[in-house]
Amino acid sequence: MKKPLAFLLCLTMILGLLAGCQPDTPPETTGGTSAPTGTAAPTQEPQTGVEGKIVLLYTSNIRGDLTLYAQVAAAKAKLEGEGATVYLVDAGNYLQGGAGANSDRGLAVYNLMDAAGYNVAAMGPLEFVYGPATTGLPYHSNVTKYFTQAELYRGAEELEYRKNAPSAEEAILDTRPAKDPASFQVICSNLLQVTDYGYYAYEPNAVLGDAFKLGFVCVVGPELMDSVQDGFLDGYILADTVEAPACDLLVSLGSEMTGDLHILPDPNGEPVIGAYLIDPETGAFSAMGLDLSGEDETVAALAQEAMAAASPVVGTALINLNGKDSASRNGETNLGDLTADALKWYAENKLEGFAGDVPVVAIQNGGNCDQFLYAGDITETDLLWALPFSPMGVGILYVTGAELLETLEAATQTADCPGWAQVAGLTYQVDTTQPYDAGEEYGDFFKAASIHRVTITSVGGEPFDESATYALVADNFLMNGNDTYYTLSEIKNAHPELYLNNGNGVKTRDIVAMYIREVLGGTVGEPYSAPQGRITVQ
């Protein structure tokens, strides 16, 4: 089955099934079928006469604003006290954004949604950004072991893991506690048409109620592919059809594609809280006001505890910074630009003892631009996640233009090369149609026997000169010859006077944090919205 045909068949099936979900009486609406945008104001007058009715209380785009859950829980309890059957649902984008969500990769959010009494949560685009959700990879020491999203939903047993392990013999063991399954359903239909099948979330849909059944679906489109982490499908359900649930009223969360009632995220990115009043006799629904002046003490205490434990905020990203392996190990990424810019700025302004007598170029290996930084708060945890392997501080090394060229040539020797050079202070071209001239074996790689693939087009805005001297700043991981960087260790060992070390105390991710605060004023914005044209790949 080809992708377009598979998608058409899935969509046709949904639309065909919707005919059986329509209420007998056409629904009455106020203000249309889409949820109003913007956070519901606490001063709204609540609608009276809810006894015996269904209230669909909804949130959307909360994005880590943990304080809102206490207001929602209080509003739910008040409506239930007035005799309503209340279903609390989220239309997506709850798992990432603020420090309270980012620091523990969504654990606090799940706990708060459990405590507030959610019934259903749709998966918005930002639910797919963490992938397996573990900070650090096995070869990066697993500094902290987080729950995967599947474990957040399904629960997990207690886990013992190695933490900050310089070697297997010196491993520090830590324990991640057990987690109960979530009390609410997480749904999504037809997440991505990345194969001949549609990928679902943990549940394809949900149905609430006995006498009058509310059905819930969520459809998220294929535009996500460029901004999801590798491995994001782990733990999800795979199916070749999309089926709408049998119900009296079908609610589409976060999508206008299906359903009698649509609840959409705010297009301006603001949190949304609202409610619909549903008559179970007729299926008629209308938007209603909410009293958000209350606060559930238990939920509020949990939110305060989570925010107090959150990682310090370094700054705010207005855009997504791409750390996908397939991008950062084969070409230029905006995360690579940001990191290399920070290293170059640090060498020119902060590295004690550097004379600043020659042009500075910076290299950051693509293997350490490892994960995305997403729009929202950038915490220290996020930087550890995005730049996990920078334990050795940084150094600056005087190199000739010819040595710099060989360094870049070697860094392109394979597809998905972890040594691929993200750069600042220079531009270069890579002709991947030319074979790499592999010389002497060097660990898992090979030295460059000749230069066939790389051409440096400029340094510091000036023509490149093979005989000139340049100051190269990079993580000491590269200075010590790791990945493809044999040239740097050979120069450093043969001529230690050409090398200046900043010590191990200031790491690459620390320098990126300084750069965001001191140079960018705390905001990573439009200049880094896309790669800046430093690398051209043929």
C-alpha positions in Angstrom: 0.0 0.0 0.0 1.4 3.4 -0.9 1.4 6.3 1.6 -1.1 8.6 -0.2 -3.5 5.7 -0.7 -3.1 4.5 2.9 -3.9 8.0 4.2 -6.9 8.4 2.0 -8.4 5.0 3.1 -7.8 5.9 6.8 -9.5 9.3 6.4 -12.4 7.8 4.4 -13.0 5.3 7.1 -13.1 8.0 9.7 -15.6 10.1 7.8 -17.8 7.1 7.0 -17.9 6.1 10.6 -18.9 9.6 11.7 -22.4 9.1 10.3 -23.1 6.6 13.1 -21.8 9.1 15.8 -24.2 12.0 15.0 -26.8 12.8 17.7 -30.5 12.4 16.7 -31.0 16.2 17.2 -28.6 18.6 15.5 -26.5 20.2 18.2 -27.1 23.7 19.3 -24.0 25.8 19.5 -23.0 29.3 20.6 -20.1 30.9 18.9 -19.4 28.0 16.5 -18.1 24.5 17.1 -14.4 25.4 17.8 -13.2 26.2 21.3 -12.6 29.9 22.0 -8.9 30.8 22.1 -7.1 32.4 25.0 -7.1 31.4 28.6 -10.5 31.6 30.2 -10.5 34.6 32.5 -11.3 34.0 36.3 -13.8 36.8 36.2 -16.2 34.9 33.8 -19.6 34.3 35.2 -20.3 30.6 35.5 -23.3 29.1 33.7 -26.1 27.9 36.1 -28.3 24.9 35.7 -25.7 22.2 35.2 -27.4 19.5 37.3 -28.0 16.4 35.4 -26.0 17.7 32.4 -22.5 16.8 31.1 -19.8 19.4 31.3 -16.8 18.9 29.0 -14.1 20.8 30.7 -11.0 21.2 28.5 -7.5 22.6 28.4 -5.0 23.0 25.6 -1.5 24.3 25.1 -0.7 24.4 28.8 2.9 23.8 27.9 4.3 23.4 31.4 2.4 26.2 33.1 1.9 24.0 36.2 0.0 26.6 38.2 -3.1 26.2 36.0 -3.8 22.7 37.1 -4.9 23.7 40.6 -7.5 26.1 39.0 -8.8 23.5 36.7 -9.1 20.9 39.5 -11.1 23.4 41.6 -13.4 24.2 38.7 -14.0 20.5 38.1 -14.8 19.9 41.8 -17.2 22.9 41.9 -19.2 21.7 38.8 -19.4 18.2 40.2 -20.7 19.7 43.5 -23.5 21.4 41.4 -24.6 18.0 40.1 -22.8 17.9 36.7 -21.0 14.9 35.2 -17.7 16.4 34.4 -15.2 15.1 31.9 -11.8 16.8 32.0 -9.8 16.5 28.7 -6.7 18.1 27.2 -6.4 18.9 23.5 -2.6 18.6 23.4 0.7 20.4 24.0 1.0 19.8 27.7 4.2 17.9 28.1 6.9 20.5 27.2 7.4 24.3 27.4 8.0 25.5 30.9 10.8 24.5 33.3 8.4 22.5 35.5 7.7 20.2 32.5 11.1 20.2 30.9 13.2 19.4 33.9 11.8 15.9 34.5 10.7 15.2 31.0 7.0 15.3 31.8 6.8 13.4 35.1 5.5 16.4 37.0 2.9 17.0 34.3 1.6 13.5 34.4 1.4 13.6 38.2 -0.5 16.8 38.2 -3.0 15.6 35.5 -3.6 12.5 37.5 -4.2 14.6 40.7 -6.5 17.0 38.8 -8.7 14.1 37.6 -8.1 14.2 33.8 -10.0 11.6 31.8 -8.5 12.0 28.3 -5.4 13.8 26.9 -4.7 14.1 23.2 -1.2 14.1 21.9 -0.3 17.4 20.4 2.8 18.0 18.3 4.9 18.9 21.5 4.1 15.5 23.0 6.4 13.9 20.4 9.6 15.9 21.2 11.4 13.9 23.8 11.5 10.5 22.2 12.6 7.9 24.8 13.0 10.8 27.2 16.3 9.7 28.7 18.8 12.5 29.4 22.2 11.2 28.2 22.7 8.0 26.2 24.4 4.9 27.5 27.8 6.0 26.2 27.2 9.4 27.7 26.9 8.1 31.2 23.1 8.5 31.8 23.5 11.3 34.2 19.8 11.1 35.1 17.4 8.3 34.0 14.0 9.6 33.1 10.8 7.7 32.4 10.0 7.2 28.7 6.6 8.6 27.6 5.4 5.0 27.4 6.4 4.5 31.0 4.7 7.8 32.1 1.5 6.4 30.7 1.7 2.7 31.4 3.7 2.8 34.6 7.1 1.3 35.3 8.9 -0.9 37.9 11.7 0.4 40.0 14.9 0.6 38.0 18.6 0.6 39.1 20.9 2.2 36.6 24.5 3.4 36.3 24.9 7.2 36.9 27.9 9.3 36.0 30.0 6.2 35.2 33.6 7.0 34.1 34.0 3.3 33.6 32.0 0.1 34.4 34.2 -0.5 37.4 33.6 2.9 38.9 29.9 3.1 38.1 27.7 4.9 40.6 24.4 3.1 40.9 21.2 5.1 41.3 17.6 4.0 41.6 14.6 5.4 39.6 11.5 4.7 41.7 8.5 2.8 40.4 5.6 4.7 38.8 1.9 3.8 38.7 0.1 3.9 35.4 -1.6 7.2 34.5 -5.3 7.4 35.5 -6.2 9.1 32.2 -6.2 7.8 28.6 -3.7 9.3 26.1 -5.0 9.2 22.5 -3.9 9.9 19.0 -5.0 8.6 15.6 -2.9 8.6 12.4 0.0 10.4 13.9 2.3 10.1 11.0 2.1 8.5 7.6 5.8 7.5 7.7 5.3 4.0 6.4 2.4 2.2 4.7 0.6 2.4 8.1 -0.6 5.0 10.5 1.1 5.3 13.9 -1.2 5.6 16.9 -0.4 6.8 20.4 -1.0 4.4 23.3 -4.8 4.5 22.6 -6.3 5.3 19.2 -9.4 6.8 20.7 -11.5 7.0 23.9 -15.1 6.7 24.9 -16.5 8.2 28.2 -20.0 7.6 29.7 -22.6 4.8 29.8 -26.0 6.1 28.8 -24.7 9.0 26.7 -21.3 8.2 25.2 -18.7 10.8 24.3 -16.1 9.7 21.8 -12.7 11.3 21.5 -10.2 11.3 18.6 -7.1 13.2 17.8 -5.5 13.5 14.4 -2.0 15.0 14.1 -0.5 15.6 10.7 2.8 14.6 9.0 4.4 18.0 9.5 5.9 16.7 12.7 8.5 14.6 11.1 11.2 17.4 11.1 10.8 18.2 14.7 10.6 14.9 16.5 13.3 13.0 18.3 14.8 9.8 17.0 13.0 6.9 18.6 9.8 8.8 19.3 7.6 5.9 18.1 8.9 3.6 20.9 6.0 2.2 22.8 3.3 3.4 20.5 0.6 1.3 18.8 1.0 0.6 15.1 -2.1 -0.1 13.1 -3.2 0.0 9.4 -6.6 1.6 9.9 -8.1 4.5 11.8 -11.4 3.8 13.4 -13.7 6.3 15.0 -15.3 5.0 18.2 -19.0 4.2 18.5 -20.5 7.2 20.4 -23.4 9.7 20.6 -21.2 12.8 20.2 -17.7 12.7 18.7 -15.2 15.2 20.0 -12.0 16.0 18.0 -9.2 17.2 20.2 -6.6 19.3 18.6 -7.9 18.8 15.0 -10.6 20.1 12.7 -10.5 17.0 10.5 -13.2 14.9 12.3 -16.0 15.1 14.8 -19.1 17.1 15.8 -17.2 19.2 18.3 -13.6 20.5 17.8 -11.4 21.7 20.6 -8.3 23.4 19.1 -5.1 24.8 20.5 -4.8 28.6 20.5 -3.0 29.7 17.3 -1.0 32.2 19.3 0.3 29.6 21.6 -1.5 30.8 24.8 -3.0 28.3 27.2 -6.7 27.5 26.7 -9.2 26.6 29.4 -12.9 26.4 28.7 -16.0 24.2 28.9 -19.0 23.0 26.9 -22.4 22.1 28.4 -23.9 19.0 26.9 -27.5 17.9 27.2 -27.4 14.1 27.4 -31.0 13.9 26.2 -30.6 15.6 22.9 -26.8 15.8 22.4 -27.0 19.6 22.0 -23.9 21.5 23.3 -23.1 25.1 23.9 -20.0 26.9 25.2 -20.3 27.9 28.9 -18.4 30.2 31.2 -16.1 29.0 33.9 -15.3 30.0 37.4 -11.5 29.7 37.7 -11.2 31.7 40.9 -10.6 28.6 43.1 -7.6 26.5 43.6 -7.3 22.9 44.7 -4.8 22.9 47.6 -3.5 19.4 47.0 -2.8 20.1 43.3 -1.4 23.5 44.0 1.1 22.0 46.5 2.2 19.4 44.0 2.8 22.2 41.4 4.8 24.3 43.8 6.9 21.3 44.7 7.6 20.5 41.1 8.5 24.1 40.3 10.8 24.3 43.3 12.6 21.2 42.0 12.8 22.4 38.4 16.2 22.9 36.8 17.4 26.5 36.6 16.2 28.3 33.4 19.0 29.5 31.1 16.8 31.4 28.7 13.9 31.1 26.3 13.8 29.6 22.8 11.4 31.2 20.3 12.2 28.5 17.8 13.2 24.8 17.7 16.9 24.1 17.5 17.5 20.9 15.5 19.6 18.2 17.2 18.5 15.3 15.1 21.4 12.9 14.4 20.5 12.6 10.8 20.8 16.4 10.4 23.7 17.3 12.7 26.0 14.4 11.4 25.5 15.2 7.7 25.1 18.9 7.4 24.6 22.3 9.1 22.0 22.7 11.9 20.8 25.7 13.8 21.8 24.0 17.1 25.3 23.5 15.7 25.5 27.2 14.7 24.4 28.3 18.2 26.9 26.0 19.9 29.8 26.9 17.6 29.0 30.6 18.0 29.1 30.3 21.8 32.5 28.6 21.6 34.0 31.3 19.3 32.6 34.1 21.6 34.0 32.4 24.7 37.5 32.0 23.1 37.5 35.7 22.0 36.1 37.1 25.3 36.5 34.7 28.2 39.4 32.3 27.7 42.1 33.6 29.9 45.6 33.8 28.3 44.5 33.8 24.7 46.1 36.7 22.9 43.5 37.1 20.2 46.3 37.6 17.7 44.8 35.4 14.8 41.3 34.7 13.5 39.3 32.4 15.6 37.3 29.4 14.2 35.1 27.1 16.3 34.2 23.4 15.7 31.5 21.5 17.5 31.2 17.8 16.5 27.7 16.9 15.2 27.8 13.8 17.5 27.4 16.1 20.5 24.6 18.2 19.0 22.5 15.3 20.1 19.0 16.4 20.7 16.6 19.2 20.0 16.1 22.4 22.1 12.5 23.2 21.7 10.6 26.5 21.9 10.0 27.4 25.5 12.2 27.5 28.6 15.7 26.3 28.1 16.8 24.7 31.3 20.2 23.3 32.4 18.5 19.9 32.0 17.7 20.7 28.4 21.4 21.7 27.7 22.5 18.4 29.3 20.1 16.6 27.0 21.1 18.5 23.9 24.9 18.5 24.6 25.4 15.5 26.7 29.0 14.7 26.1 31.2 17.7 27.1 33.0 16.6 30.3 36.5 17.9 29.5 36.2 21.6 29.2 37.4 23.4 26.0 40.7 24.4 24.6 42.2 26.6 21.8 44.8 25.4 19.4 46.9 27.2 16.9 46.7 25.4 13.5 47.7 26.2 9.9 45.1 26.5 7.2 46.3 23.2 5.8 45.8 21.4 9.1 42.3 23.0 9.5 41.4 21.7 6.0 42.6 18.2 6.8 40.6 18.3 10.0 37.4 19.1 8.1 38.1 16.5 5.4 38.4 13.7 8.0 35.2 14.8 9.7 33.2 14.1 6.6 34.5 10.6 5.9 31.2 8.7 6.3 27.5 9.3 6.2 26.2 10.1 9.7 29.7 10.8 10.9 29.7 11.9 14.6 32.8 14.0 13.9 30.9 16.2 11.3 32.0 19.7 12.0 29.4 22.3 13.0 31.4 25.6 12.7 31.6 29.3 13.4 34.1 31.8 11.9 34.4 29.9 8.6 32.4 28.5 5.7 33.1 25.3 3.8 31.8 23.1 1.1 31.6 19.3 1.0 31.3 17.4 -2.2 29.9 14.0 -1.1 30.0 12.7 -4.7 33.8 12.4 -4.2 35.1 9.4 -2.3 36.9 9.8 0.9 40.6 8.9 0.5 41.0 6.6 3.5 44.5 6.4 4.8 45.9 4.9 8.0 43.2 3.3 10.2 42.4 5.5 13.2 40.2 3.8 15.8 36.8 3.4 14.1 37.8 5.9 11.4 40.6 6.6 8.9 43.1 9.4 8.5 42.7 11.5 5.3 45.3 10.4 2.7 44.4 13.4 0.5 41.9 16.2 0.3 39.1 15.5 -2.2 35.8 16.4 -0.6 36.2 19.7 1.4 36.9 23.2 0.3 37.1 26.0 2.8 35.6 29.1 1.2 36.3 31.8 3.8 37.6 32.4 7.3 36.4 35.4 9.2 34.9 36.7 6.0 38.3 36.7 4.3 39.7 34.3 1.7 41.0 31.1 3.1 44.8 30.7 3.2 46.4 27.3 3.7 49.6 28.8 5.0 47.9 31.2 7.5 47.6 30.5 11.2 44.2 30.2 12.8 43.1 29.7 16.4 40.7 26.7 16.6 38.5 26.4 19.7 36.8 23.1 20.4 35.8 20.8 23.2 38.8 19.0 24.7 37.0 15.8 23.7 38.1 16.7 20.1 41.4 18.2 21.2 42.3 14.7 22.6 41.7 13.1 19.2 38.3 11.5 19.7 35.9 10.8 16.8 37.8 11.8 13.6 40.0 14.5 15.2 43.5 12.9 15.0 44.9 16.1 13.6 44.2 18.1 16.8 45.8 15.6 19.2 48.9 15.2 16.9 49.4 19.0 16.9 48.8 19.4 20.6 51.1 16.5 21.5 53.9 17.6 19.2 53.6 21.3 20.0 52.1 21.8 23.5 53.0 25.5 23.4 50.3 25.9 20.7 47.6 24.7 23.0 45.7 26.6 25.7 43.3 24.8 28.0 40.5 26.5 30.0 40.5 23.6 32.5 37.7 21.1 33.0 35.4 23.4 35.0 33.7 25.2 32.1 32.1 22.8 29.7 30.6 23.4 26.3 27.1 23.4 27.6 28.1 25.9 30.3 29.5 28.2 27.5 26.3 27.9 25.6 24.4 29.0 28.7 26.7 32.0 29.1 26.2 32.9 25.5 22.4 32.8 25.7 22.4 34.9 28.8 25.2 37.4 28.1 25.1 37.8 24.3 21.5 36.9 23.3 19.9 38.5 26.3 18.2 35.3 27.4 16.3 34.7 24.1 17.2 32.4 21.2 15.2 33.9 18.4 14.9 34.5 14.7 18.7 34.6 13.8 18.8 30.9 14.7 15.5 29.9 13.2 17.4 28.1 10.4 21.0 27.1 9.5 22.9 30.2 8.5 24.7 28.9 5.3 28.1 28.1 6.8 28.2 24.6 5.2 27.3 23.7 1.6 26.8 20.0 0.9 26.8 18.7 -2.7 
